[in-house]
Amino acid sequence: MSRISLTLLCILTLSVGACDRAATESAQENEASGTEIVASGVIDRSQAGELMPVVNLVDLEGAELNTGALQGRPVLLNLWATWCPPCIKEMPLLDELAADYGDALKVLTVSQDLQGAERVEPFWVERDFERLEPWLDTENELSKALSDVMPTTVLYDASGQEVWRVLGDYDWSSAEARGAIDEALAM
């Protein structure tokens, strides 16, 4: 099987297991019912070397962050949404990851919710994450540039080049995740 066919097969498989943009309130219902969602993502290095898209993000108070200004340290960029059960499942793991790596790795969570702060602020207040910051991509530019699959997480090196990505949710507490991040930080 060719590499392209294999990549397409993996993406199709992940797309089925990850969130659909059409999903809305059912995500919160799944979260409330305690339905367990099995991690569907795998590390994909096929787009290594691609540059991080330059996009202006805003936080809940309206402060701006240009992703082009993030060069200088590695960034783990996570696209998520409040309506996406796998995204919600990942957030505490990403918060723990951010705490464990401290200043060595910027963990950047960017909401793709169309309702913006109206939807994200209550979600954030309820969970009170220790290290994560709520950034909004009000024009969904990152999902257009990277993937419509939620969650999508991309690791960029200090020069802003992609190292690998995960489409779908992933166990960020696993030895595999930590090993892949450690390997990239040692580069």
KOLDREN-59804 format. One record per residue (C-alpha): x negated, y, z negated. Coordinates in steps of 0.05 Angstrom, whole numbers, padded with zeros to 5 digits, always signed. Last residue first. Layout:
XYZ
...
END
This chain:
-00329+00364-00378
-00322+00347-00452
-00253+00379-00457
-00228+00334-00401
-00252+00270-00435
-00222+00293-00501
-00155+00306-00467
-00154+00238-00433
-00175+00204-00499
-00122+00241-00539
-00068+00219-00490
-00092+00147-00488
-00098+00144-00564
-00025+00163-00568
+00002+00225-00604
+00021+00259-00538
+00069+00202-00522
+00092+00224-00453
+00155+00252-00422
+00165+00258-00347
+00114+00280-00296
+00044+00280-00327
-00012+00320-00297
-00087+00316-00288
-00151+00359-00286
-00120+00421-00253
-00167+00479-00243
-00160+00542-00286
-00235+00552-00299
-00228+00528-00371
-00197+00462-00347
-00123+00455-00333
-00079+00400-00361
-00010+00396-00331
+00055+00375-00365
+00121+00366-00330
+00183+00354-00372
+00227+00360-00334
+00218+00342-00261
+00226+00400-00214
+00151+00402-00203
+00090+00447-00198
+00101+00510-00157
+00177+00514-00161
+00175+00491-00234
+00124+00546-00248
+00165+00600-00214
+00227+00586-00254
+00246+00660-00248
+00253+00672-00323
+00192+00630-00340
+00199+00637-00415
+00147+00626-00469
+00164+00600-00539
+00099+00593-00579
+00075+00526-00607
+00032+00523-00670
+00076+00508-00730
+00143+00496-00696
+00204+00523-00733
+00256+00474-00705
+00320+00513-00714
+00288+00580-00696
+00261+00551-00631
+00328+00522-00607
+00364+00586-00628
+00313+00627-00587
+00313+00583-00525
+00385+00591-00503
+00394+00666-00504
+00320+00673-00491
+00327+00646-00421
+00395+00625-00395
+00363+00591-00335
+00323+00546-00381
+00254+00531-00352
+00219+00541-00418
+00144+00545-00419
+00102+00509-00472
+00029+00529-00471
-00019+00486-00511
-00085+00524-00511
-00142+00475-00525
-00207+00484-00564
-00175+00538-00608
-00137+00487-00650
-00141+00416-00624
-00102+00382-00681
-00052+00439-00689
-00037+00441-00614
-00029+00365-00613
+00020+00368-00672
+00061+00420-00635
+00059+00378-00572
+00084+00317-00611
+00140+00360-00642
+00159+00383-00572
+00159+00316-00537
+00228+00292-00559
+00259+00357-00537
+00229+00350-00468
+00253+00278-00463
+00324+00301-00482
+00326+00357-00430
+00380+00411-00441
+00332+00456-00481
+00283+00458-00423
+00210+00440-00413
+00148+00456-00372
+00084+00441-00410
+00017+00473-00394
-00043+00442-00430
-00095+00497-00422
-00171+00491-00426
-00210+00554-00444
-00238+00613-00406
-00181+00624-00357
-00115+00642-00391
-00110+00712-00359
-00085+00682-00293
-00025+00656-00333
-00001+00727-00341
+00031+00736-00409
+00085+00787-00423
+00117+00810-00488
+00193+00811-00484
+00208+00793-00556
+00226+00721-00540
+00162+00712-00499
+00152+00730-00427
+00115+00695-00370
+00082+00726-00309
+00057+00673-00260
-00010+00655-00229
-00005+00582-00209
-00061+00541-00240
-00111+00522-00186
-00112+00452-00155
-00176+00414-00171
-00141+00350-00192
-00077+00337-00153
-00081+00261-00151
-00101+00256-00225
-00035+00229-00250
-00027+00210-00323
+00036+00170-00334
+00105+00193-00357
+00167+00153-00375
+00167+00155-00451
+00227+00117-00479
+00287+00159-00502
+00318+00141-00568
+00390+00162-00578
+00394+00200-00644
+00467+00221-00633
+00448+00295-00639
+00393+00289-00588
+00438+00253-00539
+00493+00306-00549
+00441+00361-00538
+00421+00330-00472
+00494+00322-00452
+00502+00398-00453
+00465+00410-00389
+00440+00360-00337
+00438+00386-00266
+00363+00399-00270
+00352+00324-00278
+00308+00300-00334
+00258+00244-00328
+00268+00169-00318
+00293+00173-00246
+00241+00225-00228
+00186+00181-00257
+00203+00124-00210
+00206+00171-00150
+00140+00202-00169
+00107+00134-00177
+00134+00110-00110
+00110+00174-00077
+00041+00164-00106
+00039+00092-00083
+00061+00111-00013
+00008+00166-00010
-00046+00119-00036
-00029+00068+00018
+00000+00000+00000
END
